[in-house]
Amino acid sequence: MDAPALAELAWAASRAGHASLRFQHRGRGASQGAVDPGRSLDDAEAARRHLAESASPRVAVAGLGSGCATALALAAAAGIGRAVLLAPEALPAVPPLTAALALVPELGSAVPLEALAAALAPGGGRVEVIPGADAAFRAGLPLVGRRAVEWIERR
């Protein structure tokens, strides 16, 4: 939740006039309950529903690291057409109707870029390398925010 890349995404979305909501799965950080990885999609769907009901019915999703899998599962379940994946930790399973942009650090991508590009290509997605960034995106944050908002705003 306090990851600089997620804070930058929320800030960039706000500057572009989009509502945003960051959440942690139950039992993590300040979230109550017991950790239950089997309920990660339930947690994400509850957050999506809350945002759609309170701010805007038009929703895009983003995930960081292992959260990319949850973001894509939510996109598939809710019919969300755009996703942003920040430094995915594994090759993603992209839903058929979702276009995903993977923003990966120049220094230390966990997934081979060619394989990632091939996984995203069928849905019209792509990979973009953030120059000078490491896995924690301690560099390149403004570019991460700009690219994510540009991608979300594409029709």
C-alpha positions as CSV (number, residue, x, y, z in Angstrom):
1,M,0.0,0.0,0.0
2,D,2.9,2.4,0.8
3,A,4.9,1.3,-2.2
4,P,6.2,4.4,-4.0
5,A,5.0,3.0,-7.4
6,L,1.4,2.5,-6.1
7,A,1.4,6.0,-4.5
8,E,2.6,7.5,-7.8
9,L,-0.2,5.6,-9.7
10,A,-2.8,7.0,-7.3
11,W,-1.4,10.5,-7.6
12,A,-1.2,10.3,-11.4
13,A,-4.8,9.1,-11.6
14,S,-5.9,11.9,-9.4
15,R,-4.1,14.5,-11.5
16,A,-5.8,13.1,-14.6
17,G,-9.3,13.3,-12.9
18,H,-9.7,9.6,-12.1
19,A,-10.7,8.2,-8.8
20,S,-8.4,5.6,-7.4
21,L,-8.4,3.1,-4.5
22,R,-5.5,1.2,-3.1
23,F,-6.2,-1.7,-0.8
24,Q,-4.4,-4.5,1.0
25,H,-5.7,-8.0,1.2
26,R,-7.3,-9.2,4.5
27,G,-4.7,-9.8,7.2
28,R,-2.1,-7.6,5.5
29,G,-1.0,-4.2,6.8
30,A,-3.9,-2.5,8.6
31,S,-6.5,-4.8,7.0
32,Q,-8.4,-7.0,9.5
33,G,-8.9,-10.7,9.2
34,A,-6.7,-13.7,8.6
35,V,-4.4,-13.9,5.6
36,D,-6.1,-16.1,3.0
37,P,-4.6,-16.1,-0.5
38,G,-7.6,-18.1,-1.8
39,R,-9.7,-15.0,-1.2
40,S,-7.6,-12.4,-3.0
41,L,-10.1,-12.1,-5.8
42,D,-12.9,-11.6,-3.3
43,D,-10.9,-8.8,-1.7
44,A,-10.2,-7.2,-5.0
45,E,-13.8,-7.5,-6.2
46,A,-15.0,-5.8,-2.9
47,A,-12.6,-2.9,-3.6
48,R,-13.7,-2.6,-7.2
49,R,-17.4,-2.6,-6.2
50,H,-16.8,0.1,-3.6
51,L,-15.0,2.3,-6.1
52,A,-17.6,1.8,-8.8
53,E,-20.4,2.6,-6.4
54,S,-18.8,5.6,-4.7
55,A,-16.8,7.2,-7.4
56,S,-17.1,6.0,-11.0
57,P,-18.6,2.9,-12.8
58,R,-15.6,3.1,-15.2
59,V,-12.8,1.2,-13.6
60,A,-9.3,0.1,-14.6
61,V,-7.0,-2.1,-12.6
62,A,-3.3,-2.1,-11.7
63,G,-1.2,-4.5,-9.8
64,L,2.4,-4.5,-8.4
65,G,4.6,-7.6,-8.3
66,S,2.5,-10.6,-7.2
67,G,-0.6,-8.3,-7.2
68,C,-0.5,-8.4,-11.0
69,A,-2.2,-11.8,-11.0
70,T,-5.0,-10.6,-8.8
71,A,-5.5,-7.5,-11.0
72,L,-5.8,-9.7,-14.1
73,A,-8.2,-12.1,-12.3
74,L,-10.3,-9.2,-11.4
75,A,-10.2,-7.9,-14.9
76,A,-11.5,-11.2,-16.2
77,A,-14.2,-11.5,-13.5
78,A,-15.5,-8.0,-13.9
79,G,-15.0,-7.5,-17.6
80,I,-12.4,-4.7,-17.2
81,G,-10.8,-3.8,-20.5
82,R,-7.5,-2.2,-19.3
83,A,-4.9,-3.3,-16.8
84,V,-1.5,-1.9,-15.8
85,L,1.0,-4.4,-14.5
86,L,4.0,-3.0,-12.5
87,A,7.0,-5.4,-12.4
88,P,5.0,-8.6,-12.7
89,E,6.7,-11.4,-10.8
90,A,5.4,-14.2,-13.1
91,L,4.3,-14.5,-16.7
92,P,0.7,-13.2,-16.6
93,A,-2.4,-15.0,-17.8
94,V,-4.2,-12.1,-19.6
95,P,-7.9,-12.4,-20.0
96,P,-9.2,-12.4,-23.6
97,L,-10.9,-9.0,-23.4
98,T,-8.2,-7.2,-21.4
99,A,-5.4,-5.1,-22.8
100,A,-2.5,-5.0,-20.4
101,L,0.5,-2.6,-20.2
102,A,3.4,-4.0,-18.3
103,L,5.8,-1.4,-16.9
104,V,9.0,-3.1,-16.0
105,P,12.2,-1.8,-14.4
106,E,15.3,-1.6,-16.5
107,L,17.2,-3.1,-13.7
108,G,15.9,-6.6,-12.7
109,S,12.8,-7.7,-14.4
110,A,11.5,-11.0,-12.9
111,V,10.0,-12.1,-16.2
112,P,11.9,-12.3,-19.6
113,L,10.7,-9.3,-21.6
114,E,10.2,-11.3,-24.8
115,A,8.0,-13.8,-23.1
116,L,6.1,-11.0,-21.4
117,A,5.5,-9.2,-24.7
118,A,4.3,-12.4,-26.3
119,A,1.8,-13.0,-23.4
120,L,0.4,-9.4,-23.7
121,A,0.3,-9.1,-27.5
122,P,-2.9,-11.1,-28.3
123,G,-5.0,-8.6,-26.3
124,G,-3.3,-5.5,-27.8
125,G,-1.0,-5.1,-24.8
126,R,2.6,-4.2,-24.6
127,V,5.7,-4.0,-22.4
128,E,7.5,-0.7,-21.6
129,V,10.8,-0.6,-19.8
130,I,11.2,2.2,-17.3
131,P,14.8,3.6,-17.7
132,G,17.0,3.5,-14.6
133,A,14.2,1.9,-12.5
134,D,14.9,-1.0,-10.1
135,A,12.3,-3.5,-8.9
136,A,11.0,-1.0,-6.3
137,F,10.8,1.8,-8.9
138,R,13.0,4.1,-6.8
139,A,13.7,5.9,-10.1
140,G,11.3,6.7,-13.0
141,L,8.2,7.2,-10.9
142,P,6.9,10.2,-12.9
143,L,7.2,8.1,-16.1
144,V,5.3,5.2,-14.4
145,G,2.5,7.5,-13.6
146,R,2.3,9.1,-17.0
147,R,2.4,5.9,-18.9
148,A,-0.2,4.2,-16.7
149,V,-2.7,7.1,-17.1
150,E,-2.1,7.3,-20.8
151,W,-2.8,3.6,-21.1
152,I,-6.0,3.7,-18.9
153,E,-7.3,6.7,-21.0
154,R,-6.9,4.9,-24.3
155,R,-10.1,3.6,-25.8
